[in-house]
Amino acid sequence: MKRIVLAAVAAIIATLGLDAKGYRVVSPDGALEVNVSVGSTLTWSVAREGVSLVAPSPLSLTLEDGTVLGHGSRISKAKTTRIDAGEDTPLFKRASIRNQCNQLTLSSKRFDLVFRAYNDGVAYRWITKKAETVKAEEFRLSLPEDWSMWVPYVLPRDTFEGQFFQSSENTYVKHAASAWESGRIAFMPITVDAVSGIKLCITEADLLNYPGMYLYNSDGDSTLEGVFPRYPKDVEQGGHNLLQGIVKTREDYIYKGSAGEALPWRVVIVATQDKELAESDMVFRLAKSPEGDFSWVKPGKVAWDWWNDWNLYGVDFVAGINNETYKYYIDFASSHGIEYVILDEGWAVNLKADLLQVVPAIDLPMLASYARERNVGLILWAGYWAFNRDMENVCKHYEDMGIAGWKIDFMDRDDQQMVDFYVRAAEVAAKHHQVVDFHGAYKPTGLNKTYPNILNFEGVHGLEQLKWGDGYDMPEYDCTIPFTRLVAGPADYTQGAMRNATRENYRPVNSEGMSMGTRTHQLAEYIIFDAPLTMLCDSPSNYMREEECTEFIASCPTVWDETVALDGKIGEYVVIARRSGSVWYVGAICNWTPRDIDIDLAPLGIEAADVTLFRDGVNAHHAARDYKKESFSISDGHIRVHLAPGGGAAAIIR
């Protein structure tokens, strides 16, 4: 899978014209620079073409013995390295990536501190030389001004500590850094509206054996600081259907590691235009490359039962969690070339947390055989506690049965213990040639690169929220996440609703869910949202009444050879083009403000082409399911289309 284009070169001692305790690394294009100052404290700062983006900000690690790495540290060696390497990425939004940057490594007796400057962002990480126990990590990001940012707060809890039990599902609030809500932490990524239209997207990458980082502002100024869940000491089975691990007490440290371990990258992606964030692959670039053969991994789409509440009609059996219902889902998937069917919560006996106890109404060996004969794979839903208690035997048992993978849910933590679970789950599933979709999950940090059998993550305020919530503005959220959450990696948003509603007509209906926005808004999301494993959330009965839309969804690729963000403004609209082979797909969506857009295909090298376009119908502003499919040719490299309130457009270009 890995293909080195150009080896790392040019290791040199680096003081680079600064004072004896100052170091600098500059991006390959010379625009971004990181300056590091080492003295009584260790600070870093970031500038672009001389404009400050991150003011001098301290960083340190406090160890169990009281040592503070970064305070008064002596740097024994500093070197810069130019890195320029390519890598094939067949399960991603582009077929290959290029990892091009300049790297500065500062070496001390107990640590290496590595900084990278890319053309589109900067990152740093600690590497410990001994087995260390870290009580605290100091991450501070001092903004030069009180800039605005899009903040996804953790949902309120009774205590500050309680906020670390969460699933990274919330909408975004835009406010100045100093207006941070008291006592609340936020999960990442967070996007900052900096100077002159520049956007900063703050997140982390290559999180493998360390707690996840959250952001916090304790001083009411323009500085963000990292906070971390401490290591669990006592964990009890509990929560949703006894499938969660409830932390009762914690240790006084956040991390216990081994010698030579690289801690996660702290990442600041820098975009001069909003649209650059929507095509970023920096988190993926920074993640560890895979080892072993993953050629067996099959991306695709999934016919899903839970969102539509197993609602079938026009059948001669009682729909629900039973064999006849799932045979119907399998037949639907097979007839439309849909790769998978999921059996969501309910197939295993409730309150047992035992995945080998199957409800009497389900004959899994029969269903697996039935699906296999029809070239459909089955994915099983599993609660965290049930999967973790016996994952090796469970994966082996269901591999022998022919089960293709797992949707693992209700982790709702990212302390070091839980992060380790993600790695172990991926490893064991891969050993048994099974794919994984993590729900109840923290944001992606590139683990899907390290273990390509991880096809998706939740960690998103997805369409399921509309089954029960009516206080949301989903079209605005949909136009925000390409520049925030999706910068980190794919999301199992679970789109595909055939019941579509305007802002005025929407209401939550748990058993017959609907979406906010138009039908073509839903179709365009299959192009815009990254998801190598993509759900079809609605009922097969509804899809079979809407064959035109179903054919588009079923035939839309889930991995791509090329991705180009053509236009967009965070929270307002986005236009993204993706190529599969010689065919381009272009998706566009907007918030509740209608707009006329001119899609310029020049960045794709297209002037003349044949176009199949799904667009909002003339009455979509008050009948959201109104859409029109049309085919035409262009010769000037432009597609002009009107987006209704909450609207969208999806084009196939040949």
C-alpha positions, 0 to 999 in steps of 0.5 A: 500500500505504501509507495515512497516517492522521495526519501527524507533528505537534508538533515541539518543542525538548525538555529537558522538565524535566531538566538541560541535558544530559538529554532524555526521550521518553515513550510516547503512553500515558505508561507508558514513558519513555526518558531520555537523558544527554549528557556525557562519555558518552552513556547511555540508560535505560528505565522503565515507570511509574517502574520501571526496566527498563534502567539507564543504559547507554552507546551510541557509534560508534567511527569509522575515524579514532578519533572516538567518536560519543557521547563528549563529543558536543555536541547542537545541536538536540533535537526531539520529534515525535508520529507516528501513521500507519496502513499496509495490510499485506495479507501480514502477520498483520493487515491493517493496522498503526498506527505510534503513538509519540513520537520524540526526535531529538538532532542533532549535527555528525556524527550524528542519534540517534533514540529512539522510545517506543511503548506496547509498547516503545522503540527507537533508531537512529543516522543518520550525516551523512557517509560513515562507516566504523564500527570498533565499535558500543557497545550495552550493556543494563544490567539493574537486577537479575540477571533470568532470560532465554531465550537462544538461543546460537550453536552452539559453534565452535572460535573466538569469530570462528567463531561468526559463521558460523551459521544461527540454529538452536538451542533456548533456555536459561533462566538468569540474566543473570550465568550467561551461558556464557563465550565464547559469543554468542547470536542475537536475539531474546532475551526477559528475565523482568523485574520483576512479570511484565514481559517484555523482548524484545531485537532489531533492526529495519530491518537493510538495510546493516549487520552483524547484532547478537549479544548477549554477556556478558563480565563475568558481571554483568547487562549484555548487550552487542552484538557484530558480525561484521567486514566480510569481506576474503577470501571463498572458495567452499566449505562444503556442496556448494560453496554457501557463502561461507567468510570467510577474513579480515576487515577491522578495521571492521564497516561502511562506509556512505554519507552520511545512512544510517540504521543499524538500530533497537535494539529493546526490546519491553515486555510486561506479559503473556507473550501480548502478545509473541505478537501484537507487530508492533513489528519490522514497524512499524519497518521501511522501507515498500515502494516499487513494486507488489507486488500480484502477490505470492501467499502460500500453502502448499507441498507439500515434498519434502525432509523426507519424503525423496521417499517416495511409496508406492502408485505405479508409478514409482520415487520420487525426484528425477525428473519422475514424482515431481514431477508427482505432487506437483503433482497432489496440490497441485492437487487440494487447492488448495495454491498451490506445490510446491518442488523442493528440493536435487537438481534442479541438478547437484551441486558446480557451483554453477550453477543453469542446469545441471539434472540429466538426470532433471528436465525443468524446462520441462515441469514448469513447464508441467504445474504452470501448467496445474494452477494450481500454482507451482513454487519452486526451491531454490538455494544462496547461492553459486550464486544470488549468482554470476549472480542477474540471469540466473538469475531472468530465465531461470526467470521466462521458464520460469514459475518462481514463486520461490526458496528460497535457502539456506546464507547462514549469515552476517549481516555487512554483505556478506551483509545486502546480498545479502539486499537484492539478492536480494529486489530482483532476484527482485521485478523478475522477479515471484518470491517468496523464502524465505530459509533458512540465514538470520538472524532477520527484521528487517522486510525482508519489509515492505520487500520483500513478495515475501520471504514467509518466513525460516528462522532457527528450530530447526524440524521438520527437526531431528527427522529426525536429533536426539533430544536436543530438547524440541520441544513446549517449544520450540514453546511458546517461539518465539511469545514469542521468535523469532516476535516478530521475524517469520515462520518457515519451521518446516515443520510438518505431520507425519502421523507423530506421537510421544509423548516415549517413542515418538519416535526420529529417522528421516531418511527417514520423519520424525516429530514430537514431540507430538500430531497436533493439535499439528501442526495448531494450528501452522498457526494459531500460527506466522506464515508467509505461505509455509507448508510441508506437510512430509510425503509426499503419500501420507501426506496422502492417507491423512489427508484430514480433516487435509489438508483443514484444512491446505490450507484454513488461511489463511497471511495474516490480517486480525487476530491476537489472542493470547488466553493463554499462558506462555512455554515452557508453552502458547500460545493464538492467534486469527486472523481471515480475513474473517469466520472466526476460527481458534484454535490452542492448543498445550502442552508435555509437561504436559497441561492443561485450557484454557478459551478465552475468546472475549470479546476477539474479540467472540464469544458465539454461534458454530458451531465445528469443533474438532480436539482430542486424542483420549482416547488421545493421551497414548500414541498421539499420532496419536489425535485427534477432529474434532467440530462444535458450537455455543456460546452462552457465548463459551467453548471448553473443551478438554483438551490431552494431553502435547505436545498441541494444539487447532485450532478454526474459528469461524463 
